[in-house]
Amino acid sequence: MRHDERVPPTPRRPKRAAAAALTVLCLGIGVSGCGGDSGAQAQPGKGGDAAPSSAAASAPAKASPATPSPVRTSPAPSKKPATPSPSTPATASGPLSGKTVVIDPGHNPDNHLHTAEINRQVDIGTTHKECDTTGTSTNSGYAEARFTLDVSHRLRTLLQAQGAKVVLTYDDDRAFGPCVDERARIGNKAGADAVVSVHADGSAAGNRGFHVILPASVRGGGADTSKIVGPSRDLGTRIAGLFVRATGSAPSNYIGGNTGLDTRKDLGGLNLSTVPKVFIECGNMRDPKDAALLTSAGWRQKAAQGIADGISSYLKE
């Protein structure tokens, strides 16, 4: 979903730009075999408040800063104290040995039972926003929070197989939250080499595809993204290109100008991060065609693979 806040609509871009932009996205990270159906039946939807950067598709080196969500059946979550989920030890040696990845499954399926708590205002550096939101769902009721946790578990397994140490900000182990500021602190405290927050959007039917959200250059209060803007753009661009290859999904036709990338300065999870971090909206839960993908276990495995491939590409540089 649009996470911890709402944003105004982003104008639709012409469909014919999708193929060209997708080619640029793939070429920008040197990946062959990129493809996917654009599914372009776009209607105006919600967008970011910063101008999308089509130049983001060119995968800059990490050192170069950029200028400027079938339903899972599981027991109800236990109401444990609100503490960060422990990391699961890496289970194999491999190319990511010595690397720490934090996975942030967006929202919590029980947030709607704790409206007072999640509506509490927290400091995101430049302003104050609500602690968290409920997230969205498909029209049939498959919750974004269930989707994000499922994909995060699959992603954890793939990264551990490569030797990475993986930390989840939340693992169905608390009554609500965590708040967006705490999610950022978990990644910071872990000294993560990369953080990915997993989400699915809730836009109008006809709006299709995925997009990766990058941190804008922000400085104010406790927020200073100056050191992570460049590395985060590299991470996000790699994830976007390899997500295309793994899933066959096209970049969003309603956010990011068909680049699959969007830059925002209003998300506490990005503003407060001191380590490279991006969000990924894997698709639009309110579009029937995207919803069919998001509710498919096979497609969710592909989504996890695409994200894992992007993280691995970034960390191996």
C-alpha positions as CSV (number, residue, x, y, z in Angstrom):
1,M,0.0,0.0,0.0
2,R,1.1,3.6,0.2
3,H,2.5,2.7,3.6
4,D,2.5,5.4,6.3
5,E,0.7,8.1,4.4
6,R,-1.4,9.1,1.5
7,V,-0.2,11.0,-1.6
8,P,-1.9,12.8,-4.5
9,P,-2.5,11.2,-7.8
10,T,0.2,10.8,-10.4
11,P,-0.9,11.4,-14.0
12,R,-0.9,8.4,-16.3
13,R,2.0,8.0,-18.7
14,P,1.3,6.8,-22.3
15,K,1.4,3.0,-22.7
16,R,3.7,3.1,-25.6
17,A,6.5,4.4,-23.4
18,A,6.4,1.1,-21.4
19,A,8.3,-1.1,-23.8
20,A,11.1,1.5,-24.3
21,A,11.4,2.2,-20.6
22,L,11.4,-1.5,-19.8
23,T,14.3,-2.0,-22.3
24,V,16.2,0.8,-20.6
25,L,15.5,-0.7,-17.2
26,C,16.9,-4.1,-18.2
27,L,19.9,-2.7,-20.1
28,G,20.7,-0.4,-17.2
29,I,21.7,-3.4,-15.0
30,G,23.1,-5.5,-17.8
31,V,20.4,-8.2,-17.6
32,S,19.3,-10.3,-20.6
33,G,15.9,-12.0,-20.8
34,C,13.9,-9.2,-19.3
35,G,10.2,-9.4,-20.4
36,G,6.6,-9.2,-19.3
37,D,3.2,-8.1,-20.3
38,S,2.7,-4.4,-19.7
39,G,-1.0,-5.0,-19.0
40,A,-1.5,-1.4,-19.8
41,Q,-5.1,-0.4,-19.1
42,A,-4.0,2.5,-16.9
43,Q,-6.2,4.9,-15.0
44,P,-5.0,7.8,-12.9
45,G,-3.8,6.5,-9.6
46,K,-1.9,7.5,-6.5
47,G,1.7,8.6,-7.0
48,G,4.7,10.0,-5.2
49,D,5.3,13.6,-4.3
50,A,8.7,13.7,-5.9
51,A,9.2,13.7,-9.6
52,P,10.0,10.2,-10.9
53,S,13.4,9.8,-12.3
54,S,13.7,7.9,-15.5
55,A,17.5,8.2,-15.2
56,A,17.2,5.8,-12.3
57,A,17.1,3.0,-14.7
58,S,20.8,3.3,-15.5
59,A,22.1,1.5,-12.4
60,P,24.8,3.8,-11.1
61,A,27.7,2.5,-9.1
62,K,27.1,2.2,-5.4
63,A,29.7,4.8,-4.6
64,S,28.0,7.5,-6.6
65,P,25.1,9.3,-4.8
66,A,22.3,10.6,-6.9
67,T,21.5,14.3,-7.0
68,P,18.8,16.3,-7.0
69,S,1.4,-6.0,-0.3
70,P,-4.7,-18.6,-1.7
71,V,-4.9,-16.7,1.7
72,R,-2.4,-18.1,4.1
73,T,-4.0,-20.1,6.9
74,S,-2.0,-19.8,10.1
75,P,-2.6,-19.5,13.8
76,A,-3.5,-16.0,15.1
77,P,-0.3,-14.1,16.1
78,S,0.7,-14.4,19.7
79,K,0.7,-11.2,21.6
80,K,4.3,-11.0,22.6
81,P,6.1,-7.9,23.8
82,A,6.8,-5.4,21.1
83,T,10.5,-6.3,20.5
84,P,12.3,-6.8,17.2
85,S,12.2,-10.3,15.7
86,P,15.6,-12.1,16.2
87,S,17.5,-12.9,13.1
88,T,17.6,-16.4,11.9
89,P,21.2,-17.6,11.6
90,A,22.5,-18.1,8.1
91,T,22.2,-21.8,7.1
92,A,24.9,-22.0,4.4
93,S,28.1,-20.5,3.3
94,G,28.0,-18.7,0.0
95,P,28.5,-15.5,-1.9
96,L,26.6,-13.5,0.7
97,S,28.5,-14.8,3.7
98,G,29.3,-11.9,6.0
99,K,26.4,-9.8,4.6
100,T,23.4,-8.7,6.7
101,V,20.0,-8.1,5.0
102,V,17.0,-6.8,6.8
103,I,13.6,-7.6,5.4
104,D,10.7,-5.5,6.4
105,P,7.3,-7.1,5.8
106,G,4.9,-4.2,5.4
107,H,2.0,-3.7,7.9
108,N,0.6,-6.3,10.4
109,P,-2.7,-8.2,9.9
110,D,-3.9,-7.2,13.3
111,N,-3.3,-3.5,12.9
112,H,-7.0,-2.9,12.4
113,L,-7.6,-4.1,16.0
114,H,-5.3,-1.5,17.4
115,T,-6.3,1.7,15.8
116,A,-5.3,3.9,18.7
117,E,-1.8,2.5,18.7
118,I,-1.2,2.6,15.0
119,N,-2.6,6.1,14.7
120,R,-0.2,7.4,17.3
121,Q,2.1,10.1,15.7
122,V,5.8,9.3,15.4
123,D,8.6,11.5,14.3
124,I,9.9,10.8,10.8
125,G,12.5,13.5,10.9
126,T,10.9,16.1,8.8
127,T,7.4,15.8,10.2
128,H,5.2,13.5,12.2
129,K,3.1,10.6,10.8
130,E,1.0,7.8,12.1
131,C,2.8,4.8,13.6
132,D,1.6,2.4,10.8
133,T,-1.4,1.7,8.7
134,T,-3.6,-1.3,8.1
135,G,-2.4,-1.9,4.6
136,T,-4.7,-2.9,1.7
137,S,-6.2,-6.2,0.5
138,T,-7.5,-7.8,-2.7
139,N,-11.2,-7.5,-3.4
140,S,-11.6,-11.1,-2.1
141,G,-10.0,-10.2,1.2
142,Y,-6.4,-11.4,0.9
143,A,-4.6,-9.0,3.2
144,E,-1.4,-7.1,2.1
145,A,0.1,-7.9,5.5
146,R,-0.3,-11.7,4.8
147,F,1.2,-11.2,1.3
148,T,4.2,-9.3,2.6
149,L,5.0,-11.8,5.3
150,D,4.7,-14.8,2.9
151,V,7.0,-13.1,0.3
152,S,9.4,-12.1,3.1
153,H,9.7,-15.7,4.4
154,R,10.4,-16.9,0.9
155,L,13.0,-14.2,0.4
156,R,14.7,-15.0,3.7
157,T,15.1,-18.7,2.6
158,L,16.7,-17.6,-0.7
159,L,19.1,-15.2,0.9
160,Q,20.1,-17.6,3.7
161,A,20.9,-20.2,1.0
162,Q,23.5,-17.8,-0.2
163,G,25.0,-17.3,3.3
164,A,23.4,-14.0,4.3
165,K,22.4,-13.2,7.8
166,V,18.7,-12.2,7.6
167,V,16.8,-10.1,10.1
168,L,13.0,-9.6,9.9
169,T,11.5,-6.4,11.4
170,Y,8.4,-8.4,12.2
171,D,7.6,-12.1,12.0
172,D,3.9,-12.5,13.0
173,D,5.1,-12.2,16.6
174,R,3.4,-9.0,17.9
175,A,0.0,-7.5,18.2
176,F,0.5,-4.5,15.9
177,G,3.2,-2.6,14.2
178,P,6.1,-2.1,14.5
179,C,5.9,1.6,13.9
180,V,7.6,3.0,10.9
181,D,10.4,4.7,13.0
182,E,11.1,1.4,14.8
183,R,11.3,-0.5,11.5
184,A,14.0,2.0,10.4
185,R,15.9,1.6,13.7
186,I,15.9,-2.2,13.4
187,G,17.8,-1.9,10.1
188,N,20.1,0.7,11.4
189,K,20.9,-1.3,14.6
190,A,21.7,-4.4,12.5
191,G,24.2,-2.4,10.4
192,A,22.4,-3.9,7.4
193,D,24.2,-4.0,4.1
194,A,20.7,-3.7,2.5
195,V,17.1,-3.3,3.7
196,V,14.0,-4.1,1.6
197,S,10.5,-3.3,2.7
198,V,8.0,-5.5,1.0
199,H,4.5,-4.2,0.1
200,A,1.6,-4.3,-2.4
201,D,-0.3,-1.3,-3.6
202,G,-4.0,-0.5,-3.3
203,S,-4.8,1.6,-6.4
204,A,-7.6,1.7,-9.0
205,A,-8.4,-1.3,-11.3
206,G,-6.5,-0.9,-14.5
207,N,-3.4,0.3,-12.7
208,R,-0.9,-2.5,-12.9
209,G,2.7,-3.5,-12.3
210,F,5.3,-3.1,-9.7
211,H,7.5,-0.2,-8.6
212,V,10.4,0.3,-6.3
213,I,10.5,3.3,-4.0
214,L,13.8,5.1,-3.5
215,P,14.7,7.6,-0.7
216,A,14.8,11.2,-1.7
217,S,17.5,13.5,-0.4
218,V,16.1,14.6,3.0
219,R,17.7,16.4,5.9
220,G,15.8,17.6,8.9
221,G,15.3,16.6,12.5
222,G,16.5,13.0,12.9
223,A,16.5,12.4,9.1
224,D,19.5,12.6,6.9
225,T,19.5,10.4,3.8
226,S,22.5,12.1,2.2
227,K,24.8,9.0,2.6
228,I,22.2,6.4,1.4
229,V,20.5,8.0,-1.6
230,G,23.1,6.8,-4.1
231,P,23.5,3.2,-2.8
232,S,19.8,2.9,-2.3
233,R,19.2,3.9,-6.0
234,D,21.7,1.3,-7.1
235,L,19.9,-1.4,-4.9
236,G,16.5,-0.3,-6.1
237,T,17.5,-0.3,-9.8
238,R,18.9,-3.8,-9.6
239,I,15.9,-5.1,-7.8
240,A,13.6,-3.5,-10.4
241,G,15.4,-5.0,-13.4
242,L,15.7,-8.5,-11.9
243,F,12.1,-8.5,-10.7
244,V,11.0,-8.0,-14.3
245,R,13.1,-11.0,-15.3
246,A,11.9,-13.3,-12.5
247,T,8.2,-12.5,-12.5
248,G,7.5,-11.4,-16.1
249,S,5.6,-8.4,-14.6
250,A,6.1,-5.0,-16.2
251,P,6.9,-1.8,-14.3
252,S,4.0,0.2,-13.0
253,N,1.8,1.9,-15.6
254,Y,0.6,4.5,-13.2
255,I,3.7,5.5,-11.0
256,G,7.2,6.2,-12.0
257,G,6.7,6.9,-15.7
258,N,7.1,3.2,-16.7
259,T,10.6,3.0,-15.2
260,G,9.6,0.9,-12.2
261,L,11.2,3.5,-9.9
262,D,9.7,6.2,-7.7
263,T,11.4,8.6,-5.3
264,R,9.7,9.8,-2.2
265,K,10.5,12.0,0.8
266,D,7.5,11.4,2.9
267,L,8.1,7.8,4.2
268,G,9.5,7.5,7.7
269,G,11.0,4.1,6.9
270,L,13.2,5.7,4.3
271,N,13.8,9.1,5.9
272,L,15.1,7.6,9.2
273,S,17.3,4.9,7.6
274,T,21.1,5.2,7.8
275,V,21.7,2.1,5.7
276,P,20.7,1.5,2.0
277,K,17.0,0.8,1.9
278,V,14.1,0.6,-0.6
279,F,10.5,-0.3,-0.7
280,I,8.9,-2.5,-3.3
281,E,5.3,-2.4,-4.3
282,C,5.0,-5.9,-5.9
283,G,1.7,-5.1,-7.7
284,N,-1.8,-3.6,-7.3
285,M,-4.0,-5.7,-5.1
286,R,-7.1,-3.9,-6.4
287,D,-6.6,-4.8,-10.0
288,P,-8.1,-8.2,-10.9
289,K,-5.2,-9.2,-13.1
290,D,-2.5,-8.2,-10.6
291,A,-4.5,-9.8,-7.7
292,A,-4.5,-13.1,-9.6
293,L,-0.7,-13.0,-9.5
294,L,-0.4,-11.8,-5.9
295,T,-2.6,-14.6,-4.6
296,S,-0.6,-17.2,-6.5
297,A,2.0,-19.0,-4.4
298,G,4.0,-19.8,-7.5
299,W,4.1,-16.1,-8.5
300,R,5.0,-15.1,-4.9
301,Q,8.0,-17.4,-5.1
302,K,9.0,-15.7,-8.4
303,A,8.6,-12.3,-6.7
304,A,10.9,-13.4,-3.8
305,Q,13.4,-14.7,-6.4
306,G,13.4,-11.4,-8.2
307,I,14.0,-9.4,-5.0
308,A,16.7,-11.8,-3.9
309,D,18.4,-11.6,-7.3
310,G,18.5,-7.8,-7.0
311,I,19.8,-7.8,-3.5
312,S,22.5,-10.4,-4.5
313,S,23.5,-8.3,-7.5
314,Y,23.9,-5.2,-5.4
315,L,25.8,-7.0,-2.5
316,K,28.2,-8.8,-4.9
317,E,29.5,-5.5,-6.4
